[in-house]
């Protein structure tokens, strides 16, 4: 039985040789204006705007940490960024890249084609298609991996379901229907596994909280209310807490992994915290303000709002880079 910490390689200072060479920047995709706003985290200032394809959803570090990919969903392309320089390259044609993950061995990129209801396994460097897997749900979008990386749990926001995917043999093993917590159908969003590997946390925007599932049986243990429009999930650098962004409630719930309960709530007045990441030193939680055209920088000691930075109209899957870890499993920075 696994008795370690899945995020042990994500401690402050544990930057890989490749990450050490990267420029310290925050990349903010703007859905509305087909661009990425680049922020200097030292000054909290936007230093430039980079045009990309239509509807950029997330900025994702590659498995080998040598490339950041901008996922141009409606533009049907990926725009590469060189982390060492922050320079943007020529777009690579890819169908419907809503989200992006990587198999644990680094041999395949996994493009989450949401509107096409499929997972496209691709060469992680050239993005040439290897295999497509149809998924029997609607709105597949976010995921996290099992302890050994052989399986991944994906959320399907439009059908209120989860799918358990065998990432080795590339087939769907199980579909899980989430129970209603409100009159609305569940709308699952981000997924994160606990440091001990025993629990999957699944944010549900319509239910205003997080489902806790046994990672072995996939049975729902319980539901935890965290705030209106629970959306993004991020692990603290010491593996003690889970940050839950409440997109419609203007707050962040800090959930203790030890107790499985919120220990603090950090308000962002008038805010709409969405996706983001934790700084390399663990001191700042960076989040996009999806409906306010802002980026928030919060002090992870107490939730104090360090900065509200005006950016494009609809910022989404923000990536703060570099981050510690040996390799990336995708999204805005799932590193192990």
N, C-alpha and C positions, 0 to 999 in steps of 0.2 A: 504494500500500500504506500502511496506517495505521502511523505510526511514533511516535505520541504515547503518552499515558497516559490510559486510560479513567477513571481516578479522580483526575485532576488537579484537578478542582473540589471534591474532598473533603478538601483540606488544612485543617489547623487554622486557624481564623479566617475561613475563606471561607463564612461563614453568609449565606444569602440574606436580603433585607429581611424576608421573612415569618418565617424561622427566628429572626432576631434578636429578634422580638417574643414568641417562645414562652417559657413558663416552663420552667426546667430541672428535668425530672422523669424518673423511670424507671417505666414502666408494665409490670406483670407479670400476664399473664392466668393464672388458676388454673383448670385444667380441672375439678378435683374439686368446687369450691365455687361455680362460676358467678359469679365476681367478678374484679375487677382490683385488685391491691394497688399502691398508688402510693408510690414511694420518693423521698425527698429525697436526691439524690446528694451533697450537701455534708455531711450528717450520717450517711448510711447508715442512716436510720431510715424505717420504714413510717409514713406520715403519715395514710393513710386506706385504707378498703376500699370499692370501688364495685361494687354488684351489676350484672351484665349477663346476657345470655342463656346458655343451656346450652352447656357445653363450649367456652369461649372458647379458640381455638387460638393466634392471633397478634395483635399490635397493629401495624398497618401505616400508614405515612405516605402520604397522597394525593399524586398527581403534582404538584399545585401547592403542597404543604406546608401547606395551610390546615386540614387535618383529619387526625386520627388515627382509624383505624377498628379497632374490636375485632371480631374475626371469631368470631361465636357459631355454631359449626358445627352442633351439634344443636338450637340455638335457632332456626336458619334466619333469622338476622338479623345486621345490622351495627350496632354502637353507635358513634356519632360522638363524638369528643373534640375540644374546641376547644383547640388547643395554647397559645394566648395566655393562657388562664385555667386550663386543666386540667379544665374542667367537662365532664361527660358528658351527652350529649343523648338524645333518644328513639330507640329502635331502628328500623332500616329493614329491612323484610322482604326477605330474599335467601335463595335455596335453597342449602343445603349449602356455606357459605363456609369451607372448610378453609384456603385461602390466598388471597392477593390480589396482583395485579400490575397494571401500567398500561402501555399501549402508549407507545412513545417519544414520540409526538406529543401525548400527553395526552388524546386524544379518546375513549379507551375504558378502563374498568376491566376487568380480566380476573379473574373469580372462579374459583378452582380448586375445582370441585365433586368432591371425591375419591370419595365413595361413589356418585355418579351417573356417574362416568367421563366428565366433560365439562368444557370450558372455556366459561364464560358471559361473553360480551362485553357490557358494560353501560355506560350513561351514567355518567361518573366522578363526577357530582354527585348525581343523583337515584337512581342505581342501577337505572334502568329497563332491562329486557333489550333488547339490540340483536340478538344472534345467539348461538346455542349451537353448539358444536363437539364432537362425540363423539370420544373418543380411544380407540384400540384397544389399551389396556393397563389394568392394574389398579393402583390406588393412586397416581394422579398427585398430586404434591404440591408440589415445589419447582422453581425455574427460575432461569436467568439468560439475558441477551440477547446477541445477536451485536454486533459492533462498531457496525453501522449501525442496530441495533434492529429490523431487518426480520424476524428469526427469533428464536426462543427454544428453548432446550434444557430440557425438563422431565424430571424423574425420576419413575419409576413403581415405588414401593417394593415392592408386593406381587407384581408379575410380573418383577421384576429387569430392567427395561428403561428405555430413554430414548426420548423422542419429540422429533423436530425439527419445530417448528411454524412455518409461514409466518404471521406475525402481521399481514401486510398483506392477503393474500388469504384468510386464516383457514382453513387446511387443514393436515393433517398430511402432511409431505413424506417422513418417514422414521421407521422404528422400529428401534432398536438394541438387540440382546440383549447384555447384559454377561456376560463369561465368569466362571466360578466360580474363586474364589481359595481357598475352603474347601469342605468337604462341603455347607455350606448354600448355598441359592440367594442370589445377590446381593440386597441390600436398599438400593438407592440412596436417598440423602436430599438434602442440600443441594447446590446447584450454584453455581459461581462462575467467572467468566471472569477471566483474568490481565490485569494492567494493559496489556500490549502487545496484547491481543486475540487472541493466537495459540493459547491453550490454555484449554479448559474443565476445571476441577477438579470431580470428582463424588465426594462422600463416600459410602461404602458401609458401613453399620452391620454387616452380616453378614461382610464381608470384612476389616473392621478397618483400613481405609485409604482411599486416594483414587485414583480413576482419572484419568489425564491424557489428554484427547482433543484431537486437532488440530481447531481451530475451523473450519477450511476444509473438510477432508475428513470430519471426525467419526470418524476412525480412532483407536482406542485406541493411544496411544504406549507407555504402561507403567502399572504399578500401583505405588503407593507405600504401604507400611505405615506407619501413624501411631499406632495404638493401638486398644484394644478398643472397638468400638461407635462408630466415626467417624461424626460426625453433622452439626454445623454448621460453616460456613465464613465467615470474616470477614477483610477486607483491612485491613492497618494503614494509618494516616493518611499515611504516607510512601510507600505502595505497594510496600514492600520485602518484606513478609511476608504469609503467609496463616495465620490462626489456625484450627486444626482442633480442634473439641471432640470428645473421646472419651467419649461418654456412659456407656458401660459400664466404662470403664477409669479414670475419675476423673483425667483429665489433659487438657492442651491441648498439641498439637504445633505448633510454630512452623516453618512451611515457608518457606524462602527462594525467592522467585520467580526470583532470579538463577541458582540451582543446581537448583531443583526438588527439593530435599532438606530434611529437617528439620534445623534448626540448634539447636533447643532443645526440651526437654520440661518443661512446668510441671505438677507434681503438685497435685491438690486432694484430699487424703486423705479417703476416704469419700465423695467427691463424685460427682455425676452431671451434668456440664456439658452443656447442650443448646443452646438458641438465645439470641441476645442482640444485642450491638452494641458499637461502640467509641465512647467519649465524644467530644464535639466537639473537644476539645483533643488527642485521641489518646493520652492518658495512662492511661486505664482501660478495660479490657475487661470489660464487664458480661455475665454469663451466668446463665440460670436453671438451677437444680438440679432436673431433672425428677423424680427419684425420692427426693429428700431434703427437699423443701419449703423450699428455700433459694434465695437469690440470691448469686452470687459476684462480687466486684469485685477484679480482678487488675491489678497494676501492669504496664504493657506494656513497661517497661524490662527487667524481670527475672522476671516472673511471680509476684512476691510477692503473697500473698493479703491484700488490704487490709481486706476485710470478708466475713463470712458472715452474711447477713441472713435471719432466719426469716420465711417468707411462707406462703401457702396450700399445700394438700396436693400439687398437681401443677402447678407453674409451667412454662410452655412458652415461647411466642414473645415474649420480652421485647423491649421497644422503649425505648431510651434516646433522649431528645429534648431539645433540638434536635440535629441533625447538619448538617455542612457539605454543600454540593452545590446544584446549580441546580434539579433536579427529582428525583422519586422514581419508581423503576420497581417498587417494592413490597416485599413480604416485611416484615422488621423494619427495613428501611432499606437498599435498594440505590439509592444516589444517584450521579448523574453531573452 
